[in-house]
């Protein structure tokens, strides 16, 4: 990815980028919080199924939008072109803060917890800086590292899953579903959708995909299905490896489960795999996220210095790293998870709605018999989960609304300047 004009991302590289974006902090930490909220293994696994279906529906919807507007820039570009520059600006603001900056900080927190450096902050900060330097200065080396690390990560995770499934006894207690705390199901699903965040990674590098028709579809759907299968198996191991009460509200639920299964050796092995997974997550977000900042700057909505040249957008990468370091130092993991989940699903719902607006405005529609059923289902699921969480967790809902309002204020301040420069 040395030059933005070159179509440097084939199907394998694109799939590796998407998988690395998805597999991050959430899958290794969320189930502990989810068990604490739901009180039932089976209910938590059901929520993981719902989250996977939601991601798959969103991925299909985004594929159609990217084929309509095959350019880098993520939700910012899609909404700017299909709806209005104001909608794009707010989506870009959300991507910058909740889509990449906060998840990078969350991954750094998770990395420290699994590496045994919880609370030190220096290891996580060092990885953020290293990934920014790698992708900002040594772009080709960054892609090679990303592909190799993701390949190794997936092999190790599947080895752990195979060993874990062989070593546990899964005896679903369906009666526990009746006693689950279903009033928390919506907020649990929102936490889990954060774990699937990254299924939309291809939209941030669309300009650099070799074959937007073939590679985009195969890489996106293949990556989401592989991750969904891995998540369900991995969480089955986590949830059935130890007593339910001991797993509740643990951020290091994976290591605790591994220790219960195989002692210190298994715990150290999984810790190493998780650290590798979180490093690749930080790396992938450091590569994909700044493309939004770069595109917004080129359109005049951010300082022009961040939009100069072609990818890799070095200054935009360094800006995102600086913001991620700030969030990392001032916030805890649980605070970050609560803030970004609802914000991101609301942003993705607005983006998918652009499909219907585009059809109304221009008459264009995807050439698929699954349209409009797929985006409609995605919308209904998003609104149901978001409304449910807002009812149960009004503080997080207010923070999410606050992020959107700040984006709107930013557009009012910067919007005219951006439109005049285009």
N, C-alpha and C positions, 0 to 999 in steps of 0.2 A: 504493500500500500504506500508506495513512495510518491506516486503522483495520483491526484484525484481524477485525472482524465483517463487513467488506465483502468480497464475492467479487471481488477486483480483478484476478486473473490469468486472462486468456483463453489460448487455445491458443498464439498467437504469443509473448506475453510468457513463458509457461511454457517453450516451446521455446527461446527466447533464454536463459532462465535455465539450462536444462539444458546447452545447448551451451557457454555461458560457463563452467559448472562443469567440464565435461569437458576442454575445450581449455585446457590450462595448461602447466605446466613440462615435463611428461613427454614430450610428443611432440617437443619441440625439443631435448631433451637425452638421452633414453633410448637412442636408436639408436647413439650413439657408444659408450656403455657396453656395449650388447648386442653390437655387432660385436666389441668387445674380448673378450667372454665366449664368443661362438659361433664367430667366425672365418669366417662365411659370410653374405653378403647374403641369400641365399635362405632360410636358416634363420631369420634375423631377421624377414623379411617373413612367414614362416609363423607366427612367434610373434605378430606383429601381427594376423594373421587369428584365431588362437586367442583373443587378448585381446578382439577385437571380438565373437566368438561368445559368449564368457563374459559380456560386458556385456549383450548382447541377451537371453540367457537370464535373467540377473538382473533386467533391467528388466521382463520379462514377469511374473516371479514377484512382484516388488514391486508391480506394478499391481494384481494380485489382492489383495494384502494391504491396500493403501491403499483399495481399494473396499470392503473389509470394515471397515476402521477409518479413515474419511476425516477425520483430524485431523492438525494439524501436530505435529512432534516427532521425526520420523525413526525410526530403529531403536529409539531409547529408548521411544517410545510404542508401537510395534508389538509389541516383545517384552514390555513391561510388561503389555499387555492380553492378548496371546496366550499367553505363557508364564508369567512370574513377574516381580514387580517387581525382583528381584535381577538377572535377565537384562537387563531394561530399563536398570537403573542402569549395569551394566557397558558396555552398548552406548552409552549416553549419554556415559560417560566416554571410550570409544574415539572417538566422534564428535567430542567436544570437543578431544581431543588429536591423534589420528591422522587424523581425518576432515576437520578444518578448520584447526586451529591450525598444525600442521606443514606441510600443503600451502600455506597462505598464506605461511609463511616460505620454503618451497621456491620458490614463484613469485616472491617478492621477490629471492631469490638469482639465479634465472634472468633476471629483468628486468635486474638490474645487469650480468650477464655479457653480455647482448645489447646493452645500451645503452653498453657500454664503461666501466662504472663498477665493474668487478669488484673486490671487496674494500673498497670505500669504506663500504658499509652505509647511507649517508645517503639515497640515492635510494630504496632499497627500503623503508626505515623511513618515509619521507615518504609513499609511496604507501599503505602500510598505514594510517597515520593518516588520510590524506585519504579513503580509502574508508570507514573507520569513521565519520567525521564526516558523509559524504554520506548513508549509509544510516541512521545513528542520529538525525540531525536533519532532513535534507531527504529524507524517504522517497520522495515522489513524483518528485522530481528524480533520485533514485537509480535508479528504475525506468526513467525516460525515457533517462537516460545509458546504462544497461545495454543497453536495446533497440537504440539507435542505434549504440553502439560494437560490439556483437556483429554487427549487420548489416554495418557497414563492415569489420570484421575478416574475416568470411566471404567477402565480395567480394574483398578483397585476397589472401586465402589461395588462393582458387580461381584468381585471375589468376596468381599465382606458380606454382601447380601446372600450369596449362595451358602457361605459358611454359617451365617446367622440363621437362615431358614432351616438348614439342616439341624441346627443345634437347639431350636426352640420347639415348643409344642403350642400350636395355634388352636385354641379351642374357643371359638367365638361364643360369647354369652349374650344371646339375643335378648334375654330378659333385661339386660343392662340398658338397652335402648329405651325401654319404657321408663327407666329411672334416671335417664340422662337429664342434665339441665338444659333443656332445649331452648330456653330463653336466651342462651348464649351462643346458639348455633350460628346466627348471622355474623356476629363479631368474630367467631372462630373462623368462618369461611373467609372473611376479609383478611385476617392474619395470614391464612393459607394462600390466598391469591397473591400476597406479597412474595411467598415462596416460589410462585410460578412466574413472577414478574421477570421479563426478559424474553418472553415468547415473541415480542414485537421488535426484537433487536435488529432484524433485517431492514426495517424502515429507516434506520439511522445511517445506513451505508448503501442505500439503493443505487446510487450513482456508480458504485464500485463492484456491483454484481455482474458477472460475465453474461449470464443468460437470465434475464428478468422473468421470463416465462417458465422455463424449466427448473433452473437452480433455486429460485425463490420458493416455488411450491414444494419441491421435494425436500429441501433443506429445512424449511419452517415446519411443515407437518411431521416430517420424520423426527426432528429434534424434539418437538412437543410430545409426541407419542412415546419416544424412548424415555424422556424425563418423567412422564406420568407413570409409566410402568416401574421405573426405578424408585420413584417417590413412594408408591404404594407398598412395594416390597421392603424398602428401607424402613418405613414407618411401622410396618408390621413387626419387623425385628425389634425396633426400638420399644414398641408398646407392649410386646409380649415377653420381653427378656427379663423384666423385673416387676416387682409388685407395683400396682397402680399408684399407691400412696407415695412411694419413693420417687416416682417419675414426675409427680405433680409440681408444676411451676419451676422445673429445673432448666436453666438455659443450656446446660451441657448434657442434655438427655441422651445423646448418642454415645458419648464416652461412658456415661453411667451404665447404659444398657450393655455396651461391649464388655465392661468390667464384670458385670453380673454373669455374662456368658462365658468369658474366657480369662478372667483375671487381668492382671496388670499388662500382660503382653498384648492381649486383644485391645485393651484400652489405649495403649501407646500406638498401636497400629492405626486404629481409627482416628486418633488425634492427628497423626501425620497425614492421613488421607484428607481429613477435614481442612487442615491448614493448607494443603495443596489446592483443595477445591476453592477455598476463600481467596487465596492468592490469584487464581485464575479468574475468579469473579471480579475482584478489584481490577485486574488487568483488562478484562473484556469491557467493563464499564468505562474505564479510562480511555479505551479506544473508541467506543461507540458514542458515548454521551456528548463529547465536545463537538461532534458534527452538528448538533442542534445549535449550540452557541455560535459556531462558525457561520452557519446559514443565516441565523438571525442578524449577525453583524453585517453580512453581505447585503441583507435586505434593509439595513439602516436602523434596526431596532435595538442594537447594542453598539457600543463603541467600535468604530471601523477597524481598529487595530486587531481585533479578534477574528476578523474575516479576511485578512490578507492572505494572498497566495492560494495554494491548493493543499488538499490533505496530504500528509497529516497536519491538522490545525494546531501547531505547537503551542501558541499562546492560549488558545481556548482550552487545551489539555492542562496547561499549568494553572489557569484560572479555576477549573473544576477541582483540581487537586488542592488548591488553596482553600476553597470553600469546604471541601470534604474534611480537610484537617481541622478547620474551625468547628464544624458540627461534631466531629469525632472528639474533640477536647472538651466540649461543653455539654454533651448529651450522653445518656446511657442507652444501652441496647433496647430495653423495653420501651423507653420514651420514643425512640426512633421508629420502632415497629408500629406503635400505636398511631403515630403521625402520618406515615406515608401510605399505609394500606388503602384507606378510604380515598385519599387524594388521587391515587393512581387509577383506581377503578372508575372514579368519576371522569377523569380525563380520557380514559379509553372509551367510556360510553359515549362521550361527546364526539370522539373521533369516528366511531362506528356509525353514529347518526349521520355523519357526512355522506355516507352511501345513499341514504334516502333523499337528502337534500340535493345531491348531485343528479340523481335521477329526475327529481322534480324540476331542477333548474335547466338541465341540458338534454334530458331524455336518455342519457346513457345509463346502462345497467349491466351488471356482470352477466356473462353468458354461462349461467349455471342454473340448473333446476333447483339448487339448494337456496337460491336467493328468491325472496327476502327472508326465508325461514331462519337461516343461520344468524344474521345480525339481529333479527327480532328477538330470538331466544337469548342472545347475549345481552341485549338491552334489558329484558325482563329479569334475568338473573342478577345483573349488576344493580338494578334499582331495588330488587328485593333484598340483596345483601347489604347495600348501602343504607337503605331505610331501616333495616333491622339493627345495624350497628349504631346508627344515629340515635335510635330509640334507647339502646342499652348503654351506649358510651357517648353521651352528648359532648364531653370535653374534646374527644378526638374529632368528632364531627365539626365542632367549632373551629378547631385548628385547621382542618381541611378547607372549610369555607374561608377562613382567614387567608390561606395561601392563594386561593382563587381570587379573592378580593384584592390582595396585593398585586396580583398579576394584572387585574383590570385597572388598578390605579397606575401601574407602570405603563400600560398602553396609553392611558390618557395623557401621561407626561411625555412619553417618547413616541407615541403613535404617529402624530402629524409629521414629526421629523423623519420617521421611517418611510411614510408614504411619499413625502416630498423627495426623498433620495432615490426612489425606485424609478 
